[in-house]
Amino acid sequence: MEQFVVILILLLMILISYIFEKNLYNPLFVFLMLFFVITILSSLQLYGMLPFSSKPYWIILIGCLGYFVGYVFFRLSRNRKIKLFGNQTMNNYTFNDKLIKCINILLLIFYAATAIRVFISMRNYDLDYSSMRTLYANGTKEEQVRLIFGSSFLQTLELLFFKPMLFSMLSITITRIFTKMKFDKQSLITLITLLLNVAVNFSRIVLVQIAFCTLITYFTFGNKFNKEEKIKIKKVFKKYIVPGIMIFLVLFIYISHARQSNRSNSLSFDEELYSYLFFL
């Protein structure tokens, strides 16, 4: 019954988001649709999935309601128009390049140092990728500090500052690539930092996020490009995006295999895909 109520309310908010924005790629629609799919699939309890309480469903609903209210409030209250000549207006989106550069360097230093510490711990304690992933996700605080972060202060910074900032930088970087029509040094630093993050926590969500942000940004900006800009985008796709997708697939398969290296009953691809939706 709880699943049905949550699914019904999520569906209602999804319909409102579509009517409100009139497209399928706005952040609100994508966010709500993700948890809508998760809720439906979890309620099916496929592959022998054990039953659980209704508490997670209510947590999802409260989170989605909060996102919905916050998004709608911001959308209705923001003023992103600037006056030009006469009555003409245009959208104004700017980036503080100096601030982005400082944040990029800070993130690169932190995740490079943490990745080095992780590989040293793997070598000294004879740990494999699967074990390190388990420690990062479910290990005790003492184990995580000793083998991964080095101090509880850095662990707290990673949780509250570095990780949220890294995902924010991903969205900013993808947008910069499409607006500037080039892959600059700051974009490269962000990509390297994202890969270092994968080396630290062995999570595949970063790889999915890169592909997802690229598609969403393209659909968002696509209808504003002229013919010359679209030709440039095709060149960018051939030079950077296609090779990046190939690397993404290789890394995704490799990490998936490495994370199950110490399991005697490894999951099949469809089982792993199904379960992965609940542990992103």
C-alpha positions in Angstrom: 0.0 0.0 0.0 2.8 2.4 0.9 4.5 1.7 -2.4 1.3 2.5 -4.3 0.9 5.8 -2.5 4.5 6.9 -3.1 4.3 5.8 -6.8 1.0 7.8 -7.3 2.4 11.0 -5.7 5.7 10.7 -7.6 3.7 10.2 -10.9 1.6 13.3 -10.1 4.8 15.4 -9.5 6.3 14.1 -12.7 3.3 15.1 -14.7 3.3 18.6 -13.1 7.0 18.9 -13.9 6.4 18.1 -17.5 3.5 20.6 -17.8 5.6 23.2 -15.9 8.7 22.9 -18.1 7.3 21.4 -21.3 10.2 19.0 -21.8 11.6 15.7 -20.6 15.1 16.7 -19.8 14.7 19.3 -17.1 16.3 18.5 -13.7 13.0 18.1 -11.9 11.6 15.6 -14.3 14.9 13.6 -14.5 15.3 13.5 -10.7 11.7 12.4 -10.0 11.7 9.9 -12.8 14.8 8.2 -11.4 13.2 7.6 -8.0 9.9 6.7 -9.7 11.7 3.8 -11.6 13.6 2.8 -8.4 10.3 2.6 -6.4 8.6 0.6 -9.0 11.4 -1.9 -9.5 12.0 -2.3 -5.8 8.3 -3.0 -5.2 8.5 -5.9 -7.7 11.2 -7.6 -5.5 12.8 -9.4 -8.4 15.7 -11.9 -8.2 14.7 -13.0 -4.7 15.1 -9.5 -3.2 14.2 -9.7 0.5 11.2 -7.6 1.7 11.9 -4.5 3.8 9.9 -1.9 5.7 8.0 0.9 4.2 10.4 3.5 5.8 12.7 3.8 2.7 9.6 4.7 0.6 8.6 7.5 2.9 12.2 8.8 3.0 12.2 8.8 -0.9 8.8 10.6 -0.9 9.9 13.3 1.6 13.2 13.9 -0.4 11.4 14.2 -3.7 8.7 16.5 -2.2 11.5 18.7 -0.8 13.3 18.8 -4.2 10.0 19.5 -6.0 9.0 22.4 -3.7 12.5 23.9 -3.8 12.8 23.6 -7.6 9.4 25.1 -8.2 10.0 28.0 -5.7 13.4 28.8 -7.3 12.0 28.5 -10.8 9.2 31.0 -10.1 11.3 33.4 -8.1 14.5 33.7 -10.1 15.2 36.5 -12.5 17.8 35.5 -15.1 17.0 38.2 -17.7 19.2 41.2 -18.3 18.2 44.3 -20.3 20.1 45.1 -23.5 18.9 47.7 -25.9 15.4 48.9 -25.7 13.1 46.0 -24.7 15.5 43.2 -25.8 16.5 40.7 -23.2 18.7 37.6 -23.1 19.6 34.8 -20.7 22.7 35.6 -18.7 24.8 32.6 -17.6 28.4 33.4 -16.5 31.2 31.4 -14.8 33.8 32.7 -12.4 36.8 31.2 -14.1 39.2 32.1 -11.3 37.0 30.4 -8.7 36.6 27.3 -10.9 40.3 27.1 -11.3 41.0 27.3 -7.6 38.3 24.6 -6.8 39.6 22.4 -9.6 43.2 22.5 -8.3 42.0 21.9 -4.7 39.9 18.8 -5.7 42.8 17.5 -7.9 45.3 17.7 -5.0 42.9 16.1 -2.5 41.8 13.1 -4.7 45.3 12.5 -6.0 46.7 12.3 -2.5 43.8 10.1 -1.4 44.2 7.8 -4.5 47.9 7.4 -3.7 47.0 6.5 -0.1 44.4 3.9 -1.3 46.9 2.2 -3.6 49.6 2.1 -0.9 47.1 0.6 1.5 46.1 -2.0 -1.1 49.8 -2.9 -1.5 50.7 -3.0 2.1 47.7 -4.9 3.3 47.2 -7.1 0.3 43.7 -5.8 -0.5 41.9 -6.1 -3.8 39.5 -3.6 -5.4 36.4 -5.4 -4.0 37.7 -5.2 -0.4 38.6 -1.5 -0.8 35.1 -0.8 -2.2 33.6 -2.6 0.8 35.7 -0.6 3.2 34.8 2.7 1.6 31.1 2.0 1.6 30.6 -0.1 4.7 33.9 -0.2 6.7 34.2 1.2 10.2 35.3 4.8 10.6 38.6 3.6 12.0 39.3 1.4 8.9 38.3 4.2 6.5 40.5 6.8 8.2 43.5 4.4 8.5 43.4 3.0 4.9 41.8 5.7 2.8 41.6 9.2 4.2 44.4 9.5 6.8 42.4 11.6 9.2 38.8 11.9 10.3 38.9 15.6 9.4 39.7 14.8 5.7 37.0 12.1 5.7 34.5 14.7 6.9 35.7 17.2 4.3 35.3 14.6 1.6 31.7 13.9 2.6 30.6 17.5 3.2 32.7 19.5 0.7 34.9 17.7 -1.8 32.4 15.1 -3.1 29.4 17.6 -3.6 31.8 20.1 -5.1 33.2 17.5 -7.5 29.8 16.6 -8.9 29.0 20.3 -9.2 32.2 20.8 -11.1 31.2 18.0 -13.5 27.9 19.8 -14.4 29.8 23.1 -14.8 32.5 21.6 -16.9 30.1 19.9 -19.3 28.2 23.2 -19.7 31.5 25.0 -20.3 32.5 22.6 -23.1 29.2 23.1 -24.9 29.2 26.9 -24.5 32.9 27.4 -25.4 33.0 24.6 -28.0 36.3 23.4 -26.8 37.9 21.0 -24.3 40.2 23.3 -22.2 42.7 22.7 -19.4 40.1 23.1 -16.7 37.9 20.5 -18.3 40.8 18.1 -18.4 41.6 18.7 -14.8 38.0 18.0 -13.8 38.0 14.8 -15.9 41.3 13.6 -14.2 39.9 14.4 -10.8 36.7 12.4 -11.5 38.8 9.4 -12.5 40.9 9.8 -9.3 37.6 9.7 -7.4 36.8 6.4 -9.1 40.2 5.1 -8.0 39.4 6.1 -4.4 35.9 4.7 -4.0 35.6 2.3 -7.0 32.1 3.7 -7.7 30.7 3.6 -11.2 28.1 6.4 -10.6 30.7 9.0 -11.7 31.0 7.4 -15.1 27.2 7.3 -15.5 27.0 10.9 -14.3 29.5 12.0 -17.0 27.5 10.4 -19.8 24.2 11.5 -18.3 25.3 15.2 -17.9 26.6 15.2 -21.5 23.3 14.1 -23.0 21.2 16.4 -20.8 23.4 19.4 -21.6 23.2 18.6 -25.3 19.4 18.4 -25.3 19.3 21.6 -23.2 21.5 23.7 -25.5 20.9 21.8 -28.8 18.0 24.0 -30.0 20.0 27.2 -29.5 23.0 26.2 -31.8 23.3 27.5 -35.3 24.6 25.5 -38.2 28.2 26.4 -37.7 28.1 25.6 -34.0 26.4 22.2 -34.7 29.4 21.4 -37.0 31.7 22.3 -34.2 29.8 20.0 -31.8 30.1 17.1 -34.3 33.8 17.6 -34.3 33.9 17.7 -30.5 31.9 14.4 -30.4 34.2 12.7 -32.8 37.4 13.9 -31.1 36.4 13.7 -27.5 33.0 12.2 -26.8 33.2 9.0 -28.8 36.6 8.1 -27.4 35.3 9.0 -24.0 32.4 6.7 -24.3 34.7 3.8 -25.3 36.9 4.5 -22.2 33.7 4.8 -20.1 32.5 1.3 -21.2 35.9 -0.3 -20.6 36.1 1.3 -17.1 32.5 0.4 -16.3 33.1 -3.3 -17.2 36.5 -3.4 -15.4 35.2 -1.9 -12.2 32.1 -4.1 -12.2 34.4 -7.2 -12.5 36.9 -6.0 -10.0 34.2 -5.2 -7.4 33.1 -8.8 -7.4 36.5 -10.4 -7.5 36.2 -11.9 -4.0 32.7 -13.2 -4.4 32.0 -16.9 -5.0 28.4 -16.1 -6.3 29.0 -13.2 -8.6 25.9 -11.4 -10.0 24.9 -11.7 -13.6 24.7 -8.5 -15.6 20.9 -8.1 -15.3 21.0 -8.9 -11.6 23.8 -6.4 -11.0 22.0 -3.7 -13.0 18.8 -4.3 -11.1 20.5 -4.2 -7.7 22.7 -1.2 -8.7 19.6 1.1 -8.9 19.3 0.8 -5.2 22.9 1.4 -4.2 24.0 4.2 -6.5 
